[in-house]
Amino acid sequence: MAQDEAVIGRTGELLIGTRGSAGPGEILVRVRGGSETFLAWSPEPLPRGATVLVIESRGFREVDVIAWGDPLDTLGGLSAGVD
């Protein structure tokens, strides 16, 4: 089972929420000039619509994900370089 290196480090949206160790969800990821779906596994349950980061490829269109928040959101809407 070969890893899909192109998807690691990408963010995507959960189309179907994950159930932690009880089962996978489904993620939509922009990759290779288009969008593709993968089974998504996470350590804890994540809801449908959550933004996630792909941290590992299991091969066979399966990936491990974690919840992801854009680090720029912590700026509170301020633009860089604006006083």
C-alpha positions as CSV (number, residue, x, y, z in Angstrom):
1,M,0.0,0.0,0.0
2,A,1.8,3.1,-1.3
3,Q,1.3,6.4,0.5
4,D,-0.1,9.4,-1.4
5,E,2.5,12.0,-0.6
6,A,0.6,14.7,-2.6
7,V,-2.2,14.9,0.0
8,I,0.0,15.1,3.1
9,G,-0.1,18.7,4.5
10,R,-3.2,19.7,2.7
11,T,-6.3,21.0,4.4
12,G,-9.8,19.9,3.5
13,E,-13.4,19.9,4.6
14,L,-15.1,16.9,6.2
15,L,-18.1,15.8,4.1
16,I,-18.9,13.2,6.6
17,G,-17.8,13.6,10.2
18,T,-15.3,11.2,11.7
19,R,-16.1,9.0,14.7
20,G,-12.7,8.7,16.2
21,S,-11.7,5.0,16.8
22,A,-15.3,4.0,15.9
23,G,-14.8,4.7,12.2
24,P,-13.8,7.1,9.4
25,G,-15.5,10.1,7.8
26,E,-14.9,11.5,4.4
27,I,-12.8,14.5,3.4
28,L,-12.7,16.6,0.2
29,V,-9.2,17.8,-0.6
30,R,-7.9,20.1,-3.3
31,V,-5.0,18.2,-4.9
32,R,-3.5,17.6,-8.3
33,G,-5.4,20.5,-9.9
34,G,-8.8,19.2,-8.8
35,S,-10.7,18.0,-5.8
36,E,-10.6,14.4,-4.5
37,T,-12.3,12.5,-1.7
38,F,-10.6,10.3,0.9
39,L,-11.7,8.2,3.9
40,A,-10.6,10.3,6.9
41,W,-9.5,8.9,10.2
42,S,-9.0,11.0,13.4
43,P,-8.1,10.3,17.0
44,E,-11.3,12.0,18.2
45,P,-14.7,12.5,16.6
46,L,-14.8,15.6,14.3
47,P,-18.1,17.1,12.9
48,R,-19.2,17.4,9.3
49,G,-18.0,20.7,7.9
50,A,-14.9,20.8,10.0
51,T,-11.7,22.0,8.4
52,V,-8.9,19.4,8.9
53,L,-5.2,18.9,8.1
54,V,-4.0,15.7,6.5
55,I,-1.1,14.4,8.6
56,E,-0.6,11.0,7.1
57,S,-1.6,8.8,4.1
58,R,-2.6,5.2,4.7
59,G,-2.7,4.5,1.0
60,F,-5.8,3.2,-0.8
61,R,-7.4,6.7,-0.6
62,E,-7.3,6.8,3.2
63,V,-5.8,9.5,5.3
64,D,-5.2,10.5,9.0
65,V,-6.5,14.0,9.9
66,I,-6.5,16.4,12.8
67,A,-8.7,19.5,13.4
68,W,-7.3,22.6,11.8
69,G,-7.7,26.3,12.4
70,D,-6.1,28.9,10.2
71,P,-3.3,30.5,12.3
72,L,-4.1,33.9,10.7
73,D,-7.6,33.8,12.3
74,T,-5.9,34.5,15.7
75,L,-4.9,38.0,14.4
76,G,-8.5,39.1,14.9
77,G,-9.0,40.4,11.4
78,L,-5.9,42.6,11.5
79,S,-3.9,42.7,8.3
80,A,-0.1,42.3,8.5
81,G,1.7,45.6,8.5
82,V,-1.3,47.7,9.5
83,D,-0.9,49.8,12.6
